[in-house]
Amino acid sequence: MTLQQSRRLQSLLLGTLAWAIAILIFFPIFWMVLTSFKTEIDAFATPPQFIFTPTLENYLHINERSNYFSYAWNSVLISFSATALCLLISVPAAYSMAFYETKRTKGTLLWMLSTKMLPPVGVLMPIYLLAKSLGLLDTRIALIIIYTLINLPIVVWMVYTYFKDIPKDILEAARLDGATLWQEMVRVLLPIAKGGLASTVLLSLILCWNEAFWSLNLTSSNAAPLTALIASYSSPEGLFWAKLSAVSTLACAPILIFGWISQKQLVRGLSFGAVK
């Protein structure tokens, strides 16, 4: 076998492996969407049915039972607000640690990341009582604050990583030209790191959108996001798989579409290196 043939075979094997992994990851989403168009009888059929008569009764049931757009609006408002607040805090924090590093910087970053290891249920009671005493139960403000705090360590780490890849010479040149701290940040730093910031924003949005633990424990109706709507289809009578798949599809669709539209920025951000 020649070297060229060996490379073609290696490329073919890697391509096949990539497609196999992609199909494996995508299949649960495909099955969820497929099940959403089945009747409950077809959804429980054994062996699973790939050929069936599609129906919209599950989506009609959701529309009759609950106000989907109210839950969706809560998810959008909470996720985008928490992400914006998270970015507002993390950018200055990452800037100071990346360009004015001290001997405590690494320790601070590790300590921040270690807070993600704390089980949420361990702090549920004090946070619940605090929210109750402040009158924040079943409010969007409570979820925005919680989502910001739980995602802040990851966002700071990501922004810090992107800022560290930017040569300090660029900022020093801007200072020599008379740029203020605000001009240095807005006109130099943020445009260079916009790819990394875009991927950070997308990741934060996904984490906020998918967060279920706090939404289920701190809301009931007024501020309940889509994760709470999904949980409402789990009843003592059992799981209605077709209806659960339909509401899950409606909950996942907006963030999947947003991720598909933003994939170019996401890939650019994840591959963000430095200005060579």
TARA-V576353 format. One record per residue. N is the residue number from 0. RES is the residue in one letter. NEAR is the number of other ideal C-beta (glycine too) atoms within 10 Angstrom. Layout:
n res near
N RES NEAR
N RES NEAR
//
This chain:
n res near
0 M 7
1 T 7
2 L 7
3 Q 8
4 Q 9
5 S 10
6 R 10
7 R 12
8 L 11
9 Q 10
10 S 10
11 L 10
12 L 10
13 L 10
14 G 10
15 T 10
16 L 10
17 A 10
18 W 10
19 A 10
20 I 10
21 A 10
22 I 10
23 L 9
24 I 9
25 F 10
26 F 10
27 P 9
28 I 13
29 F 10
30 W 13
31 M 16
32 V 15
33 L 18
34 T 24
35 S 24
36 F 20
37 K 23
38 T 15
39 E 15
40 I 10
41 D 18
42 A 22
43 F 15
44 A 12
45 T 5
46 P 5
47 P 13
48 Q 15
49 F 7
50 I 4
51 F 16
52 T 9
53 P 10
54 T 14
55 L 11
56 E 14
57 N 25
58 Y 17
59 L 11
60 H 16
61 I 19
62 N 13
63 E 7
64 R 13
65 S 16
66 N 11
67 Y 16
68 F 10
69 S 13
70 Y 24
71 A 17
72 W 14
73 N 22
74 S 24
75 V 18
76 L 15
77 I 24
78 S 26
79 F 16
80 S 18
81 A 27
82 T 25
83 A 14
84 L 18
85 C 28
86 L 18
87 L 10
88 I 15
89 S 24
90 V 21
91 P 12
92 A 17
93 A 24
94 Y 20
95 S 14
96 M 22
97 A 19
98 F 15
99 Y 8
100 E 12
101 T 10
102 K 6
103 R 10
104 T 14
105 K 11
106 G 10
107 T 13
108 L 18
109 L 11
110 W 11
111 M 17
112 L 13
113 S 10
114 T 11
115 K 12
116 M 6
117 L 10
118 P 8
119 P 13
120 V 9
121 G 8
122 V 11
123 L 14
124 M 10
125 P 9
126 I 18
127 Y 15
128 L 10
129 L 12
130 A 21
131 K 12
132 S 9
133 L 11
134 G 10
135 L 18
136 L 16
137 D 15
138 T 16
139 R 19
140 I 14
141 A 24
142 L 28
143 I 22
144 I 17
145 I 23
146 Y 25
147 T 22
148 L 15
149 I 20
150 N 23
151 L 21
152 P 19
153 I 18
154 V 24
155 V 22
156 W 19
157 M 22
158 V 24
159 Y 21
160 T 15
161 Y 24
162 F 21
163 K 14
164 D 14
165 I 20
166 P 12
167 K 10
168 D 9
169 I 14
170 L 19
171 E 12
172 A 12
173 A 17
174 R 13
175 L 8
176 D 10
177 G 7
178 A 16
179 T 11
180 L 10
181 W 8
182 Q 14
183 E 19
184 M 16
185 V 12
186 R 12
187 V 18
188 L 22
189 L 13
190 P 10
191 I 19
192 A 21
193 K 15
194 G 20
195 G 23
196 L 24
197 A 17
198 S 21
199 T 28
200 V 21
201 L 21
202 L 19
203 S 26
204 L 21
205 I 16
206 L 18
207 C 26
208 W 24
209 N 16
210 E 22
211 A 13
212 F 14
213 W 20
214 S 27
215 L 16
216 N 18
217 L 22
218 T 21
219 S 11
220 S 11
221 N 11
222 A 22
223 A 23
224 P 30
225 L 27
226 T 22
227 A 21
228 L 24
229 I 19
230 A 14
231 S 16
232 Y 19
233 S 11
234 S 8
235 P 4
236 E 6
237 G 7
238 L 13
239 F 18
240 W 18
241 A 21
242 K 20
243 L 20
244 S 21
245 A 25
246 V 25
247 S 20
248 T 20
249 L 20
250 A 22
251 C 17
252 A 13
253 P 15
254 I 19
255 L 13
256 I 10
257 F 16
258 G 15
259 W 9
260 I 11
261 S 16
262 Q 11
263 K 10
264 Q 17
265 L 19
266 V 12
267 R 14
268 G 22
269 L 13
270 S 10
271 F 20
272 G 10
273 A 11
274 V 9
275 K 4
//
